[in-house]
Amino acid sequence: MARLQSFRAQVDLAKSRLLGETRRQMLVQAAREAHAEASAINTRALGHPVESVTIVDGRRGAPVESVKAGGVVVHLFAVHQAAIEFTAETLSRLSPWDTGLYENSHLLLVNGEEVEWGVTVGVDDVATFVNLLPYARRLEQGWSDQAPDGVYEVASEIVRARFGNIVNVRFGYRHFVGREAGSYRPTEAGAKRAASYPMIELSPKGTRSRR
């Protein structure tokens, strides 16, 4: 896999000696080139285009042409898409295979809403994988000889080792309600432990790098 571009490709000419309109035009051109390069890198890495958002002088979605001389253009890319796809593959690979029921019961939620696997996420989206089968928690405790070390916790460690530099990867247990409506939310604190399910949550890292 090609190396993914950072979430934030920031372009500025702070060290340049250019002034005024000339400097601004140079910045606009540099920002366009940076976005094109990052888009190409991410498309090659994932096999499809990656959603992006541009922030110009702190204004989300503003046109690059509106940047001020000495301003800052930041391109945000949803590169956690790769981590989401890899997590889905890893969960499937680690799942017990005797009946296929468990493997086919993993759910993907984006911002709490159930979505189809393979969906394209946005730059700010939070993805959660969860399995709501009654024995999902027991599997994490070595209940199956086909998954003696569990599934979700092991998968989270594998994903973190590969994508931990660009994605927040969190494993835990959560009690979900609302499946009938296709929307899930955790219950209030204090829900019975036996009713919680293993989950992996993936979110883009918000660290901004400056150049």
Sequence and secondary structure as in RCSB ss.txt:
>XXXX:A:sequence
MARLQSFRAQVDLAKSRLLGETRRQMLVQAAREAHAEASAINTRALGHPVESVTIVDGRRGAPVESVKAGGVVVH
LFAVHQAAIEFTAETLSRLSPWDTGLYENSHLLLVNGEEVEWGVTVGVDDVATFVNLLPYARRLEQGWSDQAPDG
VYEVASEIVRARFGNIVNVRFGYRHFVGREAGSYRPTEAGAKRAASYPMIELSPKGTRSRR
>XXXX:A:secstr
      SEEEE  TT    HHHHHHHHHHHHHHHHHHHHHHHHHHHSS   EEEEETTEET  GGG  TT  EEE
EE THHHHHHHHHHHHHHHS  SSSTTGGGEEEEETTEEE TT    TT  EEEEE STTHHHHHTT  TTSTT 
SHHHHHHHHHHHHTTTEEEEEEEE EE GGGTB EE  TT  GGG EEEEEEEE       
